[in-house]
Amino acid sequence: QVQLVESGGGLVQPGGSLRLSCVVSGSGVSRNAMGWYRQAPGKEREWVALISSSGSTYYADSVKGRFTIDRDNTKNTVYLQMNSLKPEDTAVYYCNLWPATARYWGQGTQVTVSS
């Protein structure tokens, strides 16, 4: 049984940074492609970043150059480093497998970018 627990969200001013963490239990991080997703108020959940099992990374155009996904296989943890945050990055952020598996959605972590 895979469990995903996100943390690291918070309130940050525009231009600021946050580092999100996703601890994965029940499955080795290195064996799966993992993704970060987000859902803003009133919008559909969208994909943000992906790290493949081989370590290749991919990003949505809206975050390319600002966000970095990486992982620590020894800690079974996937990270999302978010820099130069904008108000439009405000959302609940989730991690999941890639492609996402419905039963593995967790509570997410709220990121609010506001002055």
NORQUI-V862558 format. One record per residue. PHI is phi in whole degrees, -180 to 180 (none if undefined). NEAR is the number of other ideal C-beta (glycine too) atoms within 12 Angstrom. D_LAST is the distance of its C-alpha to the last C-alpha in Angstrom with 2 decimals. Layout:
phi=(PHI/PHI)
near=(NEAR/NEAR)
d_last=(D_LAST/D_LAST)
This chain:
phi=(none/-85/-126/-125/-125/-94/-157/106/-73/166/-99/-141/-78/-53/90/-82/-132/-144/-125/-92/-124/-135/-90/-109/-120/92/-158/-68/-58/-67/-87/-124/-73/-122/-132/-108/-135/-148/-136/-87/-54/76/-123/-74/-67/-132/-77/-117/-154/-142/-125/-78/-65/-91/97/-69/-122/-142/-137/-66/-57/-67/-120/-59/88/-116/-108/-135/-102/-152/-149/-120/-65/-70/-105/50/-130/-113/-119/-134/-87/-118/-117/49/-65/-120/-55/-73/-83/-61/-178/-90/-104/-127/-112/-166/-66/-121/-68/-63/-113/-55/-76/-101/-64/-100/-78/78/-134/-80/-118/-123/-111/-158/-95)
near=(10/26/21/37/25/35/25/26/30/21/17/26/18/19/17/22/23/33/28/41/30/44/26/33/17/18/23/20/34/21/17/30/29/46/37/50/39/38/25/24/14/8/13/11/22/24/29/42/40/32/34/22/20/13/18/16/28/23/24/23/13/21/32/16/13/27/35/26/39/25/36/20/20/9/17/26/29/47/32/44/25/37/21/23/33/25/20/20/36/28/36/27/46/37/47/36/34/26/15/27/23/12/13/29/24/29/18/29/31/26/37/26/29/18/13)
d_last=(40.24/36.94/33.89/30.37/27.72/24.13/21.72/18.83/15.88/12.86/9.15/7.64/4.99/6.50/9.88/10.33/13.40/15.04/18.75/20.16/23.76/26.43/29.64/32.61/35.76/39.00/38.84/38.58/35.40/37.51/39.75/37.15/34.79/31.37/28.31/24.65/23.59/20.62/20.39/17.58/18.02/21.07/21.93/24.65/24.24/24.27/25.41/23.09/25.37/28.95/31.12/34.83/37.52/38.52/35.06/34.25/30.64/29.30/25.90/24.65/24.13/20.46/19.79/22.76/22.22/18.89/20.09/23.26/25.43/28.09/30.27/32.35/35.65/36.82/33.98/34.00/30.27/28.14/24.79/21.89/20.05/16.81/15.55/13.40/11.33/10.15/8.70/12.47/13.14/12.01/15.46/18.07/19.72/23.46/26.23/29.74/32.84/33.27/34.26/32.47/34.82/34.08/35.37/33.11/29.70/28.02/25.25/22.52/19.31/15.97/13.10/9.70/7.11/3.76/0.00)
